[in-house]
Structures are given as C-alpha cells and as structure tokens.
C-alpha cells in the first residue's frame, strides 16, 4: 500500500530529473556545436566532437542514476564483460520498452563507447534533441523509395554513399551503433499479428542491420548481441521505472567477432540477402532461447 501511495511522488521526481538532465546537457552539447558549425576545420571539429561526446557520457550517467534515484535497483548482467571504451561495436538488441534505451545508456556509460543512432532526417527539427544529435555526429538518413529511384535512377546508392561519408567521422571517436532489429516495441498483439515464429520476440528486420554493416562494417571490432528482460509484470516497464517499482533488470551480452561475410549489398545481391537473412534468423532463434532462460531467472530468483 505504501508503495502505491508513494508512486505519484516518485513519478514526479524521476520525470523532472530526467527532463532537466536532458535539457541542461542537451543545451551544453548544442553550445559546443555552434563553434563546430562556424569553424569547419577538421582538427577543431574532432576536438569539439570529443568534448560533446564527454557531455553525452555525462547524460548517460544521469540516465543511469534514474534507476536508483527513487528505488533500490538490482542489475543482473550475464555473458561477456570484456568490453572497452576505445573500441567500435554494433548492438543487436530486442525491444521491449522505451526503458531499453536507458538500459543501453547505463551499459555504455560503464564500459562501452557512447552509442549512436541512425536517425530519420525529420528528427533534426526536434528542439534540443535534433541539434544535439547533429553535434554528436549522428547520421540523419534520407532513404529513397523504389518509386523515387524508378523516377530518378541517379538516386540509387546515394543514401548509402551519404551515410558512409557521415560515418567516416566515427573513425576518430570510438562508437557503438544500436540496432533494434524488430523495428518496433514488442507487444502480444504485434506478436500475434506478425505471426512470429519466436516465443518472446518479433521477427527481425534484416534490411536495417545489413545497411549498417554495409555502411560501417569495416570499422566495427565486434557485434554485441544484447538481450534485455524485465521481470514479468502487465504494467509497462517505463511506468515501473518512473514509479519506483522496477527493482530488477536482466541483461545478457554476447560478443560476435566481426566477419567479412556479413558485409554486402543486401538490396541488390539476392544471394547475399538470403544468406544474411538466414544468419540473422539464427541469431534471433538463439536470442529467443536466451530470453527464455533469463525470464526463468527473473520469475524464480534465488532465495536469499
């Protein structure tokens, strides 16, 4: 009963803390971006990008603090622990909740390079977030549809070339690129509608992952297959976090060595496309089994 009575106050505290941390650090990042825009000198821009990345890590620490701000938090992290801040990684992750992003920020702030997202071009115009992401060199992607390419064949391959040019900046700053391969958050309704062959996951979308590897594959030291599980509860994880009722998070991390066979032209090479889809589906079948083991641990914690 006391937990329910305190929940509204915890929501207010967590929400205000998260909003203020995002606004303050976001504005500081943008202030770093102003001289970066005005001084197009590579050495200066690299220095400013490094400073902006340090501010981004500070935001990661702030988001990590939210997990213990109004609640006792227990992390159950299994699998590989030999990660380094000075490497380049790509993450393949299941997507259960908006909290997933904060979980990955928590992991990154500890022992990984700060993550980057491939963003839709329209997101650039979101106040604070858009300019902040631009300062952090996150690629804003403009994808062309088949109809657009059919009308203007010269557009074919331009999205990849443009993104590769933008991602060249990541050679100077260790980076983790995040891919939520399911493309959307898991819900039982989506699971049923998509007729998923996996017990706990939606079918993975191979195109985005293949595009990332085609664009940046030679820069990655490894692929991190990360599985996130929250203890069974019908309420959304984001509500449990804000209300101080999310007490345990289970995470499994597996390191997959980077292989040249995973880099190819997914959209124009039919043989590579079939091969890549088989590889990703095999990873997803393995991830489904890992999820089953983690949910069993979460539902049956060891007695103290």
Steps between C-alpha positions, in 0.01 A plus 500: 500500500781742589666431162178599320463816708858608427480417127370845384779680689763267352360561150529876548857476636621268223326693222633839613851360548501337154357807326741744669804279436406465134431873455812626681745255345329533161547878503865460599551261209337751263729777628793277406340458159493873420879545459503163325263644242694826467850345491506227233859403583537119536731510805276753678187305416652175630591671828152646538343164414710334772384760754137458390540123538619552860183701568298219341662253741403734785139471379547122501607516866195715576265250336676220686437688825125493431501125560597554863360847566174389663543123526752230595615366163661162430681430173542140386751519214615171348730405216804684369647772718823574309378815326709810443427869459761532227341251257224512239188282540161438345218390731221261400230531767144390562253782567256468790464857626623859474702407811721289270677817383577599859624146572742524206609846615571352844715225344679747274577744780677219685724329246401567138537783251201735506229384259386657176171458315418524131226765505229603257575837346176647641630455858758773440226760560406378849604773749826431689508132399550564128790744534648297783504186284653699213780622729559137601537409130201267497410433134168642384393263225293580196384172352365489147203281410494264203257737330737797544793297364288382207426864413857616564749211457789729602369478861590130519771448761510866598360432850778248568771729362372798703479296820847353446639852467334607826613185681861565399509733803459197726852387410628763741261429790429145627132437439221252567218488243166367629262290292159394632455236232129442571433855383240563769432423866371152582134459597289180504275656235791567263638153570171343395443732204846432357455125560846491657675163509685614813348459845620829652607710200364660186655395168823695434525741209823426320517805272597760760763277659650412163501868401691590819758229435535603135553860610730448799589131514873547452513733801337260747717289728206275593123461506335498845188285520316643803180355647299699756236350730280669759330284767150399397250778562200610298587865558738679259866503607517877455223544758674259739822701463341841553289379792792333675373144457755366251735315736681255270630504142652195331748549215699251296794617286667284234792614286497385136828545309463719192505295178542617143216264397256733678584796277331520161240667281179380663272693267656397167668163566232228533747232612643720774149602607394136551821421686471803729135427579590143600781626725278757673214254548743251657620774737139582584419135572797492737388829657152353555657212694714742703187704577325185626789431739508859627125519556525176697765659723292816536185308595685265734772706672729313741393510861711724720 
